[in-house]
Amino acid sequence: MDNLLENKIREHATEIFGSEPTQGHRQRFADKLQAAASPKKQIPIRKIFGYLSVAAVFVGCLFLLRDIFKTDNATDYESLSEVQTYYSMQLQDKIYDIEQLLQRVDEQDRANLISDIESMQQEADASIRDSDDKNIELIVMTYSSKIASLQHIHNILSANY
């Protein structure tokens, strides 16, 4: 096999070594040498645009998710304060109704009822303030029980006085 290759090289030696290389041979050789000397990879423009597009979509999703969670938290806080304000106003209305009925009650009973009502109102505010988990169910449950108690007092006062 080696003899065959050597024979072919000898036969065509004048063509291979004796003549000028084909046109563009030197330029291709120089380009290959230059590419081998500087191993810089060239990234096609299409890949760059693809990477930038994926990054833009990712950043857009992050901003969208941030806005969604930020809006939900703000909405929860607003609805929590709205519920607390609503029930607090209802409690104040019941207290006002009872105070109107207390005008007919004697001094000693009136003072006892007013102190009980004030302590009830303070307990409702304190139990909500002291809870670590400020949720709507706790607010509704606390204020509903206080309002039900005040309604019972109101019914008794209405029947007796």
NUDREN-334375 format. One record per residue: x, y, z of N, C-alpha, C, O, CB in turn; residue number from 1. Coordinates in Angstrom, 2 decimals, decimal comma, padded with zeros to 5 digits, always signed. Each point is the difference from the previous one (the first is absolute). Glycine has a CB too. Example, Ala and Ser with C-alpha at 12.3 -4.5 7.8 and 13.67 -1.06 7.14 Angstrom:
<sevexs>
+013,19|-005,69|+007,80|-000,89|+001,19|+000,00|+000,90|+001,20|+000,00|+001,04|-000,02|+000,66|-002,93|-001,15|+000,59|1 $
+001,54|+002,22|-001,97|+000,82|+001,19|+000,06|-000,77|+001,09|+000,73|+000,51|+001,11|+000,17|+000,67|-001,74|-002,32|2 $
</sevexs>
This chain:
<sevexs>
+000,82|-001,18|+000,00|-000,82|+001,18|+000,00|+000,87|+001,26|+000,00|-000,26|+000,96|-000,73|-001,55|-002,23|+001,93|1 $
+002,86|+001,24|-000,36|+000,89|+001,15|+000,03|+000,72|+000,17|-001,34|+000,23|+001,13|-000,45|+000,07|-001,45|+002,92|2 $
+000,05|-000,78|-003,11|+000,68|+000,06|-001,30|-000,89|+000,64|-001,05|+000,47|+000,77|-000,83|+000,84|-002,81|+001,43|3 $
-002,56|+001,73|-000,56|-000,93|+000,56|-000,96|-000,07|+001,52|+000,14|+000,01|+000,73|-000,99|-001,33|-002,87|+001,02|4 $
+001,23|+002,63|+001,24|-000,06|+001,44|+000,24|+001,29|+000,68|-000,42|-000,02|+001,07|-000,61|-001,55|-001,47|+002,51|5 $
+002,69|-000,23|-001,57|+001,30|+000,57|-000,39|+000,12|+000,06|-001,51|+000,50|+000,98|-000,54|+000,53|-001,87|+002,64|6 $
-001,48|-000,14|-002,79|+000,06|-000,02|-001,46|-000,83|+001,13|-000,60|+000,42|+000,66|-000,95|-000,08|-003,15|+001,01|7 $
-001,53|+002,72|+000,50|-000,85|+001,07|-000,53|+000,63|+001,36|+000,24|-000,08|+000,89|-000,85|-001,94|-002,31|+001,26|8 $
+002,66|+001,60|+000,76|+000,64|+001,28|+000,29|+001,17|+000,22|-000,97|+000,19|+001,12|-000,47|-000,86|-001,29|+002,90|9 $
+001,44|-000,85|-002,73|+001,13|+000,14|-000,92|-000,49|+000,31|-001,40|+000,59|+000,83|-000,70|+000,75|-002,43|+002,08|10 $
-002,42|+000,96|-001,80|-000,53|+000,25|-001,34|-000,47|+001,43|-000,15|+000,19|+000,61|-001,05|-000,86|-002,99|+000,90|11 $
+000,07|+002,91|+001,18|-000,58|+001,33|-000,11|+000,81|+001,06|+000,74|-000,52|+001,06|+000,32|-001,70|-002,13|-000,52|12 $
+003,48|+000,80|+000,48|+000,85|+000,91|+000,76|+000,15|+001,34|-000,70|-000,01|+001,05|+000,65|+001,22|-003,01|+000,28|13 $
-001,06|+001,92|-002,21|+000,17|+001,27|-000,71|-001,27|+000,85|+000,08|+000,07|+001,22|+000,09|+001,58|-002,33|-001,63|14 $
-002,79|+000,46|+001,50|-001,26|+000,74|+000,10|-000,20|+000,55|+001,42|-000,48|+001,12|+000,19|-000,50|-002,58|-002,01|15 $
+001,35|+000,63|+002,82|-000,25|+000,40|+001,39|+001,01|+001,04|+000,44|-000,38|+001,04|+000,54|-000,57|-003,30|-000,04|16 $
+002,25|+002,01|-000,70|+001,02|+000,85|+000,56|+000,55|+001,04|-000,98|+000,54|+001,02|+000,42|+000,03|-002,89|+001,06|17 $
-000,71|+001,63|-002,72|+000,65|+000,85|-000,97|-000,83|+001,15|-000,48|+000,56|+000,96|-000,53|+000,68|-002,91|-000,13|18 $
-002,50|+001,93|+000,80|-000,81|+001,08|-000,56|-000,54|+000,89|+001,11|+000,10|-000,31|+001,19|-000,73|-001,16|-003,14|19 $
+000,08|+002,55|+001,54|-000,60|+000,96|+000,93|-001,30|-000,59|+000,55|-000,69|-000,73|-000,71|+001,72|+002,69|-000,53|20 $
-001,38|-001,64|+002,52|-001,28|-000,48|+000,54|-001,16|+000,65|-000,73|+000,14|+001,05|-000,63|+000,92|-001,41|+002,88|21 $
-002,20|-000,28|-002,16|-001,18|+000,52|-000,67|-000,40|+001,35|+000,58|+000,42|+000,36|+001,10|-001,18|-002,71|-001,57|22 $
-000,03|+003,07|-000,27|-000,39|+001,33|+000,40|-000,85|-000,05|+001,28|-000,91|-000,82|+000,10|+000,99|+001,57|-002,53|23 $
+000,21|+000,12|+003,40|-000,72|+000,06|+001,27|+000,56|-000,92|+001,06|-000,41|+000,05|+001,15|-001,58|+000,54|-002,43|24 $
+002,97|-001,46|+000,88|+000,57|-000,93|+000,96|+000,72|+000,75|+001,12|-000,17|-000,34|+001,17|+000,42|-001,37|-003,00|25 $
+000,54|+002,69|+001,49|+000,75|+000,76|+001,01|-000,96|+000,75|+000,94|+000,25|+000,08|+001,20|+001,67|+000,16|-002,84|26 $
-003,00|+000,31|+001,09|-000,96|+000,73|+000,82|-000,70|-000,94|+000,97|-000,17|+000,33|+001,17|-000,17|+001,33|-003,03|27 $
-000,07|-002,84|+001,39|-000,64|-000,97|+000,89|+000,95|-000,45|+001,09|-000,39|-000,17|+001,15|-001,06|-000,59|-003,04|28 $
+002,70|+000,56|+001,52|+001,01|-000,41|+000,97|+000,22|+001,09|+001,05|+000,11|-000,29|+001,19|+001,00|-001,14|-002,95|29 $
-001,05|+002,67|+001,32|+000,19|+001,13|+000,93|-001,21|+000,14|+000,93|+000,16|+000,27|+001,19|+001,29|+000,91|-002,90|30 $
-002,65|-001,37|+001,17|-001,21|+000,07|+000,83|+000,00|-001,10|+001,06|-000,36|+000,25|+001,15|-000,89|+000,74|-003,08|31 $
+001,66|-002,18|+001,55|+000,04|-001,10|+000,96|+001,04|+000,25|+001,09|-000,24|-000,30|+001,17|-000,49|-001,26|-002,97|32 $
+001,88|+002,12|+001,41|+001,03|+000,33|+000,99|-000,50|+001,09|+000,97|+000,23|-000,08|+001,21|+001,57|-000,53|-002,89|33 $
-002,46|+001,58|+001,14|-000,50|+001,08|+000,84|-001,09|-000,51|+000,94|-000,04|+000,39|+001,17|+000,58|+001,26|-002,98|34 $
-001,41|-002,51|+001,33|-001,06|-000,56|+000,84|+000,61|-000,87|+001,10|-000,49|+000,00|+001,13|-001,12|+000,04|-003,08|35 $
+002,64|-000,76|+001,64|+000,64|-000,85|+001,00|+000,75|+000,85|+001,03|+000,10|-000,40|+001,17|+000,11|-001,44|-002,87|36 $
+000,31|+002,98|+001,30|+000,76|+000,86|+000,90|-000,91|+000,74|+000,98|+000,36|+000,20|+001,15|+001,38|+000,05|-002,92|37 $
-002,89|+000,15|+001,33|-000,94|+000,71|+000,87|-001,26|-000,85|+000,18|-000,87|-000,01|-000,87|+001,77|+002,28|+000,11|38 $
-000,99|-002,98|+001,88|-001,13|-000,91|+000,19|-001,27|+000,71|+000,51|-000,70|-000,53|+000,86|+002,37|-001,27|-000,40|39 $
-001,96|+002,96|-000,99|-001,21|+000,71|+000,38|-001,19|-000,64|-000,70|-000,01|-000,20|-001,22|+001,30|+002,36|+001,58|40 $
-002,29|-002,46|+000,45|-001,21|-000,56|-000,59|-000,91|+001,14|-000,41|-000,17|+000,97|+000,73|+000,36|-003,07|+000,66|41 $
-000,74|+001,97|-002,51|-000,94|+000,98|-000,48|-001,40|-000,57|+000,17|-000,32|-001,06|-000,53|+002,00|+002,02|-001,12|42 $
-002,51|-000,22|+002,39|-001,37|-000,45|+000,22|-000,87|+000,64|-001,07|+000,05|+001,22|-000,20|+000,31|-001,49|+002,71|43 $
-001,12|-000,52|-003,19|-000,86|+000,56|-001,04|-001,02|+001,00|+000,59|-000,43|-000,13|+001,14|+000,72|-002,00|-002,48|44 $
-000,65|+003,09|+000,54|-000,94|+001,05|+000,41|-001,33|-000,62|+000,40|-000,65|+000,47|+000,94|+001,77|+001,17|-002,48|45 $
-001,54|-002,68|+000,86|-001,29|-000,64|+000,32|+000,01|-000,55|+001,42|-001,00|+000,08|+000,70|+000,68|-000,65|-003,13|46 $
+001,45|-000,01|+002,85|+000,08|-000,53|+001,36|-000,04|+001,14|+001,02|-000,65|-000,11|+001,04|+001,98|-001,85|-001,87|47 $
-000,65|+003,05|+000,52|+000,00|+001,14|+000,91|-001,43|+000,53|+000,17|-000,43|+000,26|+001,13|+002,79|+000,34|-001,82|48 $
-003,08|-000,44|-000,40|-001,39|+000,47|+000,09|-000,87|-001,02|+000,75|-000,90|+000,39|+000,75|+001,19|+000,88|-002,91|49 $
-000,02|-002,53|+001,97|-000,75|-001,03|+000,73|+000,23|+000,09|+001,49|-000,95|-000,06|+000,78|+001,11|-001,41|-002,77|50 $
+001,11|+001,62|+002,41|+000,31|+000,13|+001,42|-000,62|+001,26|+000,59|-000,55|-000,02|+001,10|+002,68|-001,22|-001,48|51 $
-002,05|+002,34|-000,36|-000,59|+001,25|+000,48|-001,52|-000,10|+000,12|-000,59|+000,54|+000,93|+002,48|+000,71|-001,98|52 $
-002,51|-001,95|+000,13|-001,46|-000,18|+000,06|-000,40|-000,81|+001,22|-000,96|+000,36|+000,69|+000,85|-000,23|-003,18|53 $
+000,82|-001,20|+002,75|-000,30|-000,83|+001,17|+000,21|+000,79|+001,28|-000,81|-000,08|+000,93|+001,47|-001,99|-002,20|54 $
+000,42|+002,84|+001,33|+000,26|+000,81|+001,18|-001,08|+001,06|+000,20|-000,42|+000,25|+001,13|+002,88|-000,64|-001,44|55 $
-002,92|+001,01|-000,77|-001,04|+001,01|+000,11|-001,31|-000,61|+000,49|-000,69|+000,60|+000,83|+001,78|+000,69|-002,67|56 $
-001,43|-002,45|+001,35|-001,23|-000,68|+000,46|+000,12|-000,35|+001,48|-000,95|+000,17|+000,75|+000,56|-001,10|-003,06|57 $
+001,54|+000,44|+002,73|+000,22|-000,35|+001,40|-000,13|+001,22|+000,91|-000,66|-000,06|+001,03|+002,17|-001,80|-001,77|58 $
-000,88|+002,96|+000,35|-000,09|+001,23|+000,80|-001,44|+000,51|+000,03|-000,47|+000,46|+001,04|+002,86|+000,12|-001,64|59 $
-003,07|-000,65|-000,52|-001,41|+000,42|-000,03|-000,87|-000,83|+000,94|-000,86|+000,53|+000,69|+001,18|+000,21|-003,05|60 $
-000,08|-002,05|+002,38|-000,75|-000,87|+000,91|+000,29|+000,34|+001,46|-000,90|-000,01|+000,83|+000,95|-001,80|-002,55|61 $
+001,20|+002,11|+002,02|+000,35|+000,38|+001,38|-000,73|+001,28|+000,42|-000,52|+000,07|+001,11|+002,76|-001,16|-001,40|62 $
-002,27|+002,09|-000,59|-000,71|+001,24|+000,33|-001,50|-000,24|+000,14|-000,64|+000,57|+000,88|+002,41|+000,73|-002,10|63 $
-002,32|-002,13|+000,36|-001,43|-000,30|+000,07|-000,33|-000,72|+001,31|-000,97|+000,36|+000,67|+000,88|-000,50|-003,19|64 $
+000,88|-000,85|+002,87|-000,23|-000,73|+001,25|+000,17|+000,92|+001,21|-000,75|-000,11|+000,97|+001,53|-002,00|-002,07|65 $
+000,20|+002,99|+001,05|+000,21|+000,94|+001,10|-001,22|+000,89|+000,16|-000,43|+000,25|+001,12|+002,91|-000,30|-001,50|66 $
-003,02|+000,54|-000,72|-001,18|+000,86|+000,07|-001,22|-000,76|+000,50|-000,81|+000,55|+000,74|+001,74|+000,81|-002,59|67 $
-001,06|-002,61|+001,44|-001,15|-000,80|+000,44|+000,07|-000,22|+001,51|-001,00|+000,20|+000,70|+000,89|-001,34|-002,94|68 $
+001,27|+000,73|+002,74|+000,11|-000,25|+001,44|-000,09|+001,29|+000,79|-000,57|+000,02|+001,09|+001,96|-002,02|-001,57|69 $
-000,85|+003,06|-000,04|-000,07|+001,29|+000,68|-001,45|+000,47|+000,07|-000,43|+000,50|+001,04|+002,76|+000,08|-001,83|70 $
-003,08|-000,74|-000,26|-001,41|+000,40|-000,03|-000,81|-000,85|+000,96|-000,86|+000,52|+000,71|+001,11|+000,21|-003,09|71 $
+000,00|-002,06|+002,41|-000,74|-000,87|+000,90|+000,24|+000,37|+001,45|-000,94|+000,04|+000,80|+001,08|-001,86|-002,49|72 $
+001,11|+002,09|+002,05|+000,30|+000,37|+001,38|-000,67|+001,31|+000,37|-000,53|+000,14|+001,10|+002,70|-001,35|-001,25|73 $
-002,15|+002,17|-000,75|-000,64|+001,29|+000,28|-001,50|-000,19|+000,12|-000,63|+000,62|+000,86|+002,45|+000,60|-002,08|74 $
-002,41|-002,05|+000,37|-001,44|-000,26|+000,05|-000,36|-000,68|+001,31|-001,02|+000,35|+000,61|+000,95|-000,53|-003,11|75 $
+000,87|-000,78|+002,94|-000,27|-000,67|+001,27|+000,04|+000,99|+001,15|-000,85|-000,04|+000,89|+001,83|-002,08|-001,80|76 $
-000,01|+003,01|+000,90|+000,11|+000,98|+001,08|-001,18|+000,94|-000,03|-000,56|+000,33|+001,05|+003,05|-000,49|-001,14|77 $
-002,89|+000,61|-001,11|-001,14|+000,90|-000,10|-001,28|-000,70|+000,44|-000,80|+000,59|+000,74|+001,93|+000,63|-002,61|78 $
-001,35|-002,44|+001,46|-001,22|-000,70|+000,38|+000,00|-000,30|+001,49|-001,07|+000,03|+000,62|+000,91|-001,02|-002,90|79 $
+001,31|+000,71|+002,88|+000,11|-000,23|+001,42|-000,40|+001,26|+000,77|-000,78|-000,08|+000,95|+002,60|-001,61|-001,35|80 $
-001,29|+002,82|+000,01|-000,34|+001,24|+000,69|-001,45|+000,39|-000,25|-000,64|+000,57|+000,88|+003,02|+000,17|-001,07|81 $
-002,90|-001,03|-001,00|-001,40|+000,31|-000,28|-000,94|-000,83|+000,87|-000,98|+000,52|+000,52|+001,60|+000,07|-002,86|82 $
-000,30|-001,88|+002,51|-000,83|-000,87|+000,84|+000,07|+000,47|+001,45|-001,03|+000,07|+000,67|+001,42|-002,01|-002,22|83 $
+000,79|+002,27|+002,02|+000,15|+000,47|+001,38|-000,75|+001,31|+000,20|-000,64|+000,19|+001,04|+002,88|-001,33|-000,88|84 $
-002,18|+002,04|-001,11|-000,71|+001,27|+000,11|-001,51|-000,22|+000,01|-000,72|+000,63|+000,77|+002,62|+000,53|-001,94|85 $
-002,38|-002,06|+000,32|-001,43|-000,28|-000,08|-000,53|-000,53|+001,33|-001,01|+000,50|+000,51|+001,25|-000,98|-002,97|86 $
+000,42|-000,53|+003,02|-000,47|-000,58|+001,24|+000,20|+000,96|+001,17|-000,81|+000,00|+000,94|+001,33|-002,27|-001,84|87 $
+000,51|+003,06|+000,86|+000,19|+000,99|+001,06|-001,14|+001,02|-000,01|-000,48|+000,42|+001,05|+002,99|-000,72|-001,21|88 $
-002,93|+000,70|-001,04|-001,13|+000,93|-000,11|-001,29|-000,65|+000,50|-000,80|+000,67|+000,67|+001,90|+000,45|-002,64|89 $
-001,32|-002,38|+001,68|-001,18|-000,69|+000,50|+000,02|-000,09|+001,52|-001,03|+000,18|+000,65|+000,91|-001,49|-002,77|90 $
+001,29|+001,03|+002,69|+000,14|-000,05|+001,45|-000,31|+001,36|+000,61|-000,68|+000,09|+001,02|+002,40|-001,91|-001,23|91 $
-001,21|+002,88|-000,40|-000,27|+001,35|+000,50|-001,49|+000,34|-000,09|-000,54|+000,65|+000,90|+002,85|+000,05|-001,61|92 $
-002,98|-001,14|-000,35|-001,44|+000,24|-000,13|-000,78|-000,70|+001,12|-000,92|+000,58|+000,58|+001,19|-000,37|-003,06|93 $
+000,10|-001,44|+002,77|-000,67|-000,72|+001,09|+000,24|+000,70|+001,34|-000,91|+000,13|+000,82|+001,16|-002,29|-002,09|94 $
+000,96|+002,61|+001,48|+000,32|+000,71|+001,25|-000,82|+001,29|+000,08|-000,50|+000,34|+001,07|+002,83|-001,31|-001,07|95 $
-002,46|+001,67|-001,09|-000,79|+001,23|-000,01|-001,47|-000,29|+000,31|-000,63|+000,73|+000,77|+002,21|+000,27|-002,44|96 $
-002,13|-002,07|+001,08|-001,39|-000,38|+000,28|-000,20|-000,32|+001,48|-000,99|+000,40|+000,60|+000,77|-001,29|-002,94|97 $
+001,17|+000,17|+002,91|-000,10|-000,34|+001,42|+000,13|+001,24|+000,87|-000,70|+000,13|+001,00|+001,64|-002,40|-001,48|98 $
-000,05|+003,19|+000,10|+000,14|+001,24|+000,77|-001,28|+000,82|-000,02|-000,32|+000,67|+000,97|+002,77|-000,65|-001,50|99 $
-003,18|-000,07|-000,58|-001,29|+000,70|-000,06|-001,00|-000,62|+000,97|-000,77|+000,71|+000,64|+001,21|-000,12|-003,05|100 $
-000,41|-001,92|+002,51|-000,91|-000,68|+000,93|+000,43|+000,19|+001,45|-000,82|-000,06|+000,91|+000,31|-001,61|-002,69|101 $
+001,79|+001,90|+002,00|+000,50|+000,16|+001,36|-000,47|+001,30|+000,65|+000,13|+000,17|+001,22|+001,86|-001,52|-001,87|102 $
-002,53|+002,26|-000,14|-000,51|+001,25|+000,56|-001,15|-000,28|+000,97|-000,26|+000,78|+000,91|+000,95|+000,45|-003,01|103 $
-001,39|-002,35|+001,88|-001,15|-000,34|+000,84|+000,39|-000,82|+001,23|-000,82|-000,20|+000,90|-000,60|+000,25|-002,96|104 $
+002,66|-000,53|+002,11|+000,45|-000,87|+001,09|+000,56|+000,85|+001,13|+000,53|+001,09|-000,24|-000,03|-002,97|-001,39|105 $
-000,60|+001,36|+002,89|+000,52|+000,76|+001,13|+001,53|+000,08|-000,04|+000,64|-000,73|-000,76|-002,62|+000,01|+002,12|106 $
+002,55|+001,60|-000,56|+001,43|+000,33|-000,05|+000,91|-001,21|+000,22|+000,95|-000,20|-000,75|-001,55|+002,47|+001,56|107 $
+000,32|-003,07|+000,20|+000,87|-001,13|+000,35|+000,05|-001,02|-001,13|+001,08|-000,44|-000,38|-001,61|+000,80|+002,81|108 $
-000,62|-000,76|-002,96|-000,03|-000,98|-001,09|+000,62|+000,57|-001,27|+000,67|-000,72|-000,75|-002,73|-000,28|+001,74|109 $
+001,83|+002,28|-001,23|+000,57|+000,65|-001,18|+001,53|-000,02|+000,06|+000,64|-000,32|-001,00|-002,69|+001,79|+000,82|110 $
+002,63|-001,14|+001,31|+001,46|+000,01|+000,15|+000,58|-001,40|-000,21|+001,04|-000,16|-000,64|-001,22|+002,11|+002,24|111 $
-000,50|-002,96|-001,04|+000,47|-001,38|-000,17|-000,07|-000,42|-001,47|+000,94|-000,60|-000,51|-001,70|+000,06|+002,84|112 $
-000,34|+000,84|-002,99|-000,14|-000,38|-001,41|+001,00|+000,73|-000,89|+000,58|-000,59|-000,91|-003,00|+000,16|+001,32|113 $
+002,63|+001,71|-000,15|+000,96|+000,77|-000,81|+001,42|-000,56|+000,18|+000,73|-000,13|-000,98|-002,18|+002,19|+001,19|114 $
+001,82|-002,39|+001,01|+001,35|-000,57|+000,21|+000,12|-001,36|-000,68|+001,05|-000,32|-000,56|-000,87|+001,55|+002,75|115 $
-001,25|-002,05|-002,13|+000,03|-001,29|-000,68|+000,11|+000,17|-001,52|+000,74|-000,74|-000,65|-002,11|-000,24|+002,51|116 $
+000,64|+001,92|-002,40|+000,05|+000,24|-001,45|+001,38|+000,50|-000,43|+000,53|-000,44|-001,03|-002,99|+000,95|+001,05|117 $
+003,02|+000,40|+000,76|+001,34|+000,51|-000,34|+001,05|-001,11|+000,06|+000,87|-000,07|-000,86|-001,53|+002,32|+001,75|118 $
+000,57|-003,10|+000,12|+000,97|-001,11|+000,10|-000,20|-000,98|-001,17|+000,97|-000,55|-000,52|-000,92|+000,79|+003,05|119 $
-001,31|-000,45|-002,94|-000,28|-000,87|-001,14|+000,62|+000,56|-001,27|+000,57|-000,74|-000,81|-002,70|-000,01|+001,91|120 $
+002,00|+002,04|-001,28|+000,57|+000,64|-001,20|+001,52|-000,08|+000,03|+000,62|-000,26|-001,03|-002,60|+001,81|+000,90|121 $
+002,58|-001,33|+001,28|+001,46|-000,07|+000,11|+000,50|-001,43|-000,21|+001,06|-000,20|-000,60|-001,11|+002,15|+002,18|122 $
-000,71|-002,94|-001,09|+000,38|-001,40|-000,21|-000,01|-000,35|-001,48|+000,88|-000,71|-000,48|-001,80|+000,13|+002,72|123 $
-000,08|+001,08|-002,97|-000,09|-000,29|-001,43|+001,20|+000,58|-000,73|+000,62|-000,67|-000,83|-003,14|+000,65|+000,96|124 $
+002,86|+001,26|+000,18|+001,16|+000,63|-000,66|+001,30|-000,68|+000,40|+000,88|-000,21|-000,84|-002,12|+002,38|+000,79|125 $
+001,37|-002,53|+001,34|+001,24|-000,60|+000,49|+000,20|-001,40|-000,58|+001,13|-000,37|-000,34|-001,33|+001,70|+002,44|126 $
-000,87|-002,11|-002,21|+000,17|-001,37|-000,52|+000,43|+000,01|-001,46|+000,75|-000,87|-000,44|-002,48|+000,05|+002,06|127 $
+001,28|+001,80|-002,36|+000,41|+000,09|-001,41|+001,42|+000,54|-000,10|+000,78|-000,47|-000,83|-003,18|+000,83|+000,14|128 $
+002,74|+000,62|+001,52|+001,35|+000,57|-000,02|+001,04|-001,03|+000,44|+001,10|-000,03|-000,55|-002,07|+002,29|+001,01|129 $
+000,63|-003,10|+000,52|+000,97|-000,94|+000,55|+000,23|-001,22|-000,88|+001,00|-000,70|+000,16|-001,68|+001,47|+002,06|130 $
-000,23|-001,03|-003,13|+000,18|-001,20|-000,83|+001,10|+000,24|-001,03|+000,06|+001,06|-000,62|-002,48|-001,69|+000,94|131 $
+003,28|-000,37|-000,48|+001,07|+000,10|-000,99|-000,56|-000,17|-001,40|+000,49|+000,62|-000,95|+001,16|-001,49|+002,62|132 $
-002,65|+000,05|-001,79|-000,58|-000,32|-001,30|-001,26|+000,84|-000,17|-001,09|-000,42|+000,40|+002,03|-001,94|-000,36|133 $
-000,80|+003,54|-000,64|-001,15|+000,89|-000,17|-000,79|-000,46|-001,21|+000,27|+000,41|-001,13|+000,96|+001,53|+002,18|134 $
-002,21|-002,78|-000,79|-000,81|-000,47|-001,11|-001,44|+000,43|+000,17|-000,43|+000,38|+001,09|+001,96|-002,34|-001,39|135 $
-002,25|+001,90|-000,76|-001,36|+000,50|-000,04|-000,92|-000,84|+000,89|-000,90|+000,54|+000,63|+001,30|+000,32|-002,95|136 $
-000,18|-002,17|+002,37|-000,86|-000,86|+000,80|+000,05|+000,38|+001,48|-001,03|+000,01|+000,67|+001,39|-001,85|-002,32|137 $
+000,84|+002,15|+002,16|+000,14|+000,40|+001,39|-000,73|+001,31|+000,27|-000,66|+000,14|+001,03|+002,88|-001,31|-000,93|138 $
-002,10|+002,11|-001,00|-000,69|+001,28|+000,17|-001,51|-000,20|+000,02|-000,69|+000,53|+000,87|+002,60|+000,65|-002,02|139 $
-002,41|-001,95|+000,20|-001,45|-000,23|-000,08|-000,48|-000,72|+001,24|-001,03|+000,37|+000,58|+001,16|-000,47|-003,09|140 $
+000,58|-000,93|+002,93|-000,42|-000,77|+001,16|+000,00|+000,87|+001,27|-000,96|-000,06|+000,78|+001,89|-002,02|-001,85|141 $
+000,11|+002,86|+001,29|+000,10|+000,84|+001,19|-001,10|+001,04|+000,03|-000,73|+000,12|+000,98|+003,19|-000,49|-000,94|142 $
-002,58|+001,11|-001,12|-001,01|+001,06|-000,02|-001,42|-000,57|+000,01|-000,89|+000,59|+000,62|+002,50|+000,87|-001,85|143 $
-001,84|-002,57|+000,57|-001,34|-000,59|-000,01|-000,44|-000,43|+001,39|-001,15|+000,21|+000,39|+001,54|-000,99|-002,72|144 $
+000,53|+000,19|+003,09|-000,36|-000,41|+001,36|-000,28|+001,22|+000,88|-000,93|-000,03|+000,81|+002,33|-002,04|-001,06|145 $
-000,63|+003,13|+000,09|-000,22|+001,23|+000,80|-001,31|+000,66|-000,41|-000,74|+000,49|+000,86|+003,23|-000,16|-000,62|146 $
-002,77|-000,30|-001,51|-001,25|+000,61|-000,48|-001,19|-000,82|+000,46|-001,04|+000,57|+000,36|+002,24|+000,39|-002,36|147 $
-001,08|-002,28|+001,99|-001,09|-000,85|+000,48|-000,25|+000,24|+001,49|-001,15|+000,05|+000,44|+001,71|-001,79|-002,18|148 $
+000,50|+001,89|+002,52|-000,16|+000,29|+001,43|-000,67|+001,34|+000,21|-000,88|+000,13|+000,85|+002,90|-001,50|-000,34|149 $
-001,61|+002,37|-001,27|-000,61|+001,32|+000,12|-001,46|-000,03|-000,44|-000,84|+000,70|+000,58|+003,07|+000,37|-000,97|150 $
-002,54|-001,86|-000,61|-001,39|-000,13|-000,44|-000,85|-000,63|+001,10|-001,15|+000,40|+000,21|+001,91|-000,61|-002,61|151 $
-000,21|-000,75|+003,11|-000,70|-000,63|+001,11|-000,26|+001,02|+001,11|-001,10|+000,07|+000,55|+002,16|-002,29|-001,12|152 $
-000,03|+003,01|+000,89|-000,18|+001,06|+001,01|-001,06|+000,98|-000,47|-000,85|+000,42|+000,79|+003,26|-000,65|-000,06|153 $
-002,37|+000,60|-001,99|-000,98|+000,94|-000,55|-001,41|-000,55|+000,13|-000,92|+000,72|+000,37|+002,64|+000,14|-001,98|154 $
-001,89|-002,15|+001,30|-001,33|-000,62|+000,10|-000,50|+000,00|+001,44|-001,18|+000,27|+000,25|+001,73|-001,72|-002,23|155 $
+000,33|+001,15|+002,93|-000,40|+000,00|+001,41|-000,40|+001,40|+000,44|-001,01|+000,18|+000,67|+002,55|-002,12|-000,22|156 $
-000,73|+002,93|-000,83|-000,32|+001,39|+000,38|-001,30|+000,46|-000,63|-000,79|+000,70|+000,63|+003,23|-000,21|-000,40|157 $
-002,66|-000,88|-001,49|-001,22|+000,41|-000,68|-001,24|-000,61|+000,67|-001,04|+000,65|+000,11|+002,33|-000,45|-002,26|158 $
-001,16|-001,43|+002,59|-001,15|-000,68|+000,63|-000,28|+000,54|+001,39|-001,16|+000,10|+000,40|+001,69|-002,14|-001,72|159 $
+000,51|+002,39|+002,05|-000,19|+000,41|+001,40|-000,21|+001,50|+000,16|-000,64|+000,42|+000,97|+002,05|-002,34|-000,32|160 $
-000,93|+002,72|-001,53|-000,08|+001,46|+000,20|-000,72|+000,63|-001,14|-000,17|+001,22|-000,03|+002,28|-001,23|+001,32|161 $
</sevexs>
